[in-house]
Amino acid sequence: MHVLYINYLFDKTYSSVGAAVHVKEFVKAAQQCGLDVKSCDINKFTSEQAAVQSSVRAWLKKHLSRYLAQANAFLSNVSYFRREWQLVKRERPDALLVRYNLLNFSAPLLSKLTKIPLVLEVNSPMALENREFNRNVISLPFLPEWAERINLKLATRVYTVSEALKQYFVQQGIAADKISVVPNGVNVDDFGPDVSGSQVRARYQFSDETVVGFVGSFHYWHGVEYFGDYVQALAGRYNHVRFLFVGNGPLRESLETKFARRGLASKVAFAGYVDHGEMPQYLSAMDIVVAPYPPMEFFYFSPLKLFEYMAAGKPVVASRVGQIEELVEDGVDGLLFEAGDAEAFVAQSVELIENPGRRRQIGQRARNKMCTTYSWRQNAEKVAELVRQSMNGKA
């Protein structure tokens, strides 16, 4: 069974690093399962360097991207279709596996023309995200919704990363039995207990202190706004607690400024962007990990960092929202609090700070769950079954 896994990722080493990790780890796990998968990068600008390699393109990107980005994405379907047609002609796949991206519709049209079954991977409601979060970009009217619906309608099978996302599309008229839920996964070998965090701890002079860590982009939907009061509450209570923040984003600078004004800068270390290959060492350096997502009416995410937190054997303190509540059993393999409850966030963290033995116990249970249920191998096996069903006409 030969499968082409098509993606349209851009800048895979920075802004799309999470998606790139998903693609790479899935392909590796699928091949271990015996599925003959060829990963295909259709977007030729897969790195920031490639995207600005010419002065003309750099100028256009800087001055006109707000106006032309979506029109360019829509028109790119012509070149995407040509590349995909050539791939199909050369590879003669049994099925197509496509990671959906905003305004892309070339692959489902190709599937329709060639009668090759298509399994569509959907990681977010991109048309909705476009309306809510891309307000600095001139959006094409109706076309994002049209392209999304074309993909969902023409795909033989669809899988989403969360139940909430599946129900969102069901409410839009997509048949429920056409959509499966396949959450994200983790490479449990890379994030094993044998990984040492000593170099990271030495770099930030943590010595024997208890380290509370966060990994992610500094956007409002990650609950970054809670960290000012959170750090102040815990730092004022414990001299031996330090904080390590890994990642970049638009709210990082304001958060650093807030800590400096409150005299907390010495308590907090900002690592900035870290290559994903180094992430196991950073997680190993942490004693407690946090994911304080804010209240959201529609939490459709399958947070990759949560799988990695738990695979590293770290006790997580996280918001009780969306898939997190399905993934973490409160008091067993993590601690949960109601999203937006800042006092409960602090209280659950205090529970772990003051009980090192419980930290280790919860962390070990968390790792066991990842190993038995949420590895990339298990993720790939589920997707492989969907591919088989698509080939057998089970839509």
Beta strands, then each sheet from edge to edge (+ up, - down):
strand 1: 2-7
strand 2: 36-41
strand 3: 95-99
strand 4: 118-122
strand 5: 157-160
strand 6: 179-181
strand 7: 210-215
strand 8: 241-246
strand 9: 268-272
strand 10: 288-291
strand 11: 316-319
strand 12: 335-337
sheet 1: 2+ 1+ 3+ 4+ 5+ 6+
sheet 2: 9+ 8+ 7+ 10+ 11+ 12+
end
